[in-house]
Amino acid sequence: MSKKIISVLTFLSFLLVFSAVRAQNATDVLRNSLQYPSYDPVTIVMPGTAYATGFGAYQENPAVMALFDESFFSGGLSDRYVSEKGMYLGNRSSFDVNALGIADVGLVYKMPTQRGSLVIGGGYSQTTGFNRALSGFGFNDETTLTDSYVTTPDDDLFFAALDAFAIDFITPEQNYDETASIFRADSPYKGIHQTFELTEKGVSGEYSLFFATELFKNFNVGVSIGAIAGTYSYRRDFIEIDKKQNYETQFKDEQGNLIGIDNILNEDTIEANFTGFSGRVGILYQVTPHFNIGAGYQFANIIFIDEEFNTIITNTLDDGSDYREDAPGHIKYKIKRPARLQLGIALKNISGFTFTGSIENVAYSDARIRFDDIRNAELENSINKQVKKNLTNANNLRLGLEYKINDILTPRIGYGYYPSPIENKNADRQFYSAGFTAQMTHEVALSVGVQYAVWDDETTIYSSSYGDERMNEDVNRWNIMAGFTYYFE
């Protein structure tokens, strides 16, 4: 049907609180529960559950900090780069994104003692990064992004799409329950050209204080408490263009001339900040001068997320005029992250070689989302059921080997295998890493760590009653860390 270009009222009184949380789902729970090898330029290569690697080793086992022989200050930077290749609508594309940030900055102080060891310290170390990037394009003759706007009349996105004429009434009565994509409103769907770019950025880290001591001969204990802080940013630009001029009779101008749609642009953004607290305990036993065993336990914790999001819809007609509407939202919620148990061994200083290994058990299915408003209880229960059903327990493996060539140079290599935390989904991640420490002077050392991660993934680009559009990706991620350590008495 053709129609005059008129303004449609949004009826704000129909909006309910839970419409503002359309961005939340089980993916948010998993993303905020994941931790990958990071911390500092040494620990990104060598696991620190049973060996004093770098400043961030306290995040695996605070007891290892008692093994450091000297006090030191540590500081470094991290450059994270992600490149993804995928197939969408039969077309292969690639996209990338990078971000620079702080890897670690902190102080380790070895207290004077007559026997044993007592070490205290504090600072910041990186936990994980959220960088992702993908893009796609092609002609879609089955679904359109505008199908996803046809939800329920209690959703502000529904009314924004209606105001921008991305969706329209399909009956003269203008019943809110009878709407469809503007590309389906007056004739059978003829398809549309689609192009999109999607990026995720952000980082999580901890500001911590730790304490470690040799409680008994060769038996160390440690404790750390920390404040979790981080940011997360999401952006998806998605444009649908009527290149084949299939939709030329959607509107009438003031003179009664028919005008068609040139394109509809969708811009989705999420900006989130999160905070929380962490607590860890650890033990380490030096079985022999060359063999250590250690265990670290991170208690389940809660992070508080403050999130602002928006969807901007711009419908541009063939005459250059456009209709632009948005659906901003703001939500606060909490994620309960699962506990983590680390077990590790170290074979140290055997003909110059040191080997470390660790296994980490994480019960991802124990993660939960929580909303403060009782009106979101149904959504909360639905998400948590998805988490319980679809996430699983995982045992993450890390290995590291270093060789002290002389008092100046120590190169190292590492490997990590993190099985998929999602049931029946092949999303196993492998981490290949290498680096070195160069003693520049007696007081100053330079450390560099490079980590290369690869995995396969699947992303739902959008969902509607006509079906889901998904994209399979090959993900390649680099994390390069470099920093200095200054030793002092």
Helices and strands as residue ranges (DSSP letters): E 3-4, G 12-14, G 17-21, H 26-31, G 55-59, G 62-67, E 71-88, E 91-110, E 118-129, E 132-140, G 145-149, H 156-163, E 167-169, E 179-181, E 192-216, E 219-241, E 251-252, E 258-259, E 261-288, E 291-298, E 301-317, E 322-326, E 329-337, E 340-350, E 353-363, G 364-366, E 368-371, G 374-376, H 377-390, E 393-403, E 409-418, E 429-439, E 444-464, E 467-488
